[in-house]
């Protein structure tokens, strides 16, 4: 019977772990919410539907390309809906879907936690960084 060497065992264990992570709902959702502009876009859309230009002004740090990619990803995940807007000029408006709206209390809880604990995180980082 052939023996399995340590690197092969580690490689197999890593593959199993990566498969489990890829299927983990929490990991997948946090991966979406962790996008650089996602929380800012969701926060803006929580106020109501917004045209693309309004979102561009509300999130001035994002390039048009990044804003478009963020909106498409949120639309793909069913969190944001897109609709044509008649008028001059004609355009597109984005809004939270029911699924997106159901995420708002979670985002609010994370915001409260972050505001309460960011000073502790910053202090821990300051203590840690000089050791590196």
N, C-alpha and C positions, 0 to 999 in steps of 0.2 A: 504494500500500500504506500503510495507516494506521500511524502510529508509536504505540508504547505508552509512555505517560508513566511517569516514575519511581514515583509513588504507586501506579499500577496494577500495575507490576512487583512492588513491595514487597508489595502486598496479595495478589497471586497466589502469591508465594514464601512468604508467611506461611501461607496456606491449605494449601499443600503440606506445609510444616513441621508444622503442627498435625495434619494427617492422619497424618503419619509418627509423631509423638509419641503420638497416640491409639492407634496399633497397636503401639507398642514394648512388648514384654513386661516389660522391666526397669522402665520408667516406670510401667506399670500396677501391678506388684507393689509397687514402692516407694511408690506413691500409697496403696495399702491399708495397708502396714506403717507409713507415716508418720502414721497417725491418732493422735490424742492419747492414747487409752486402749488402743490395740491391743497394744502391747508388754507393758503391765501385765496385761492379760487373758490373753494367750498365756503369760506367765510363770506366772501363777496356775494356768492349766489344764495346764501342763506337770507340775504336782504331782499331777494326777489330776482326775477329774470333780468339778465343783462345782455346787451348787445356786445359784440366783439370789441368795439372801440371803448365802451365803458369798462370792460374788463382790462383792456390794455392800460387805461389810465389808472385803474384801481390797483394794478399790480405792475408798477412802472419798472421794477427791476428785471422782469421777465422779458426776454426778446419775444417777438411775434412768433417765431418758430417754436420756442419752448412753451409759450402759452397755447398754441395750437396743438402741440403734442400732448400737453397736460389735459386739455379739454377732450381730445380724441380718446385718450386713455380712460378718462372718467366716463365718457359716453359709452365706450366699449364695455366697461364694467357695469353699466346700467345706473350709474349714480347721477349722471347729467343727461338732460335731453336737449336736443337742438331743433330749432324750428325756423323756417323762413319768416322774415318780417317784411311786409309790404311797406312801401313808403319811398321817400326820396332822401337819401339813397336806400335802395332795397338792401336788406342785410340778413343777418342771422342772429337769433337770440338764443341764449343758453339759460337753462333753469334746472334746479334740482328736481330729480324724480322723487317718487315716494320712497324709494330705496335710499336715495341720497339724503332726503329729509330725516329718515330714520337714523342716520349716522350723526346728525347734529348733537344729540345729547351726549354721545360718546366723545365727540370732539370737544364739547364744552367741559366734560369731566377731565379730559386730558389737559385742556387749557388751565383749568383751576389747579390741577396737580402741578403742572409746570411752573405756574406763577408762584406757588407756595414753596417749591423746592429748587428753583433754578439757582438760588444763592448757594445752597448746599452743594449742588453739582459743580458750580464754578469754583467753590473752595476746594472740593476734592480734586478737581483738575489742577488747580494751582499747587496743591500739595504733591500731586503725582508727577507733574511735568518736570520739575527740577531733578527728579531721580533718574530721568532718562538721559 
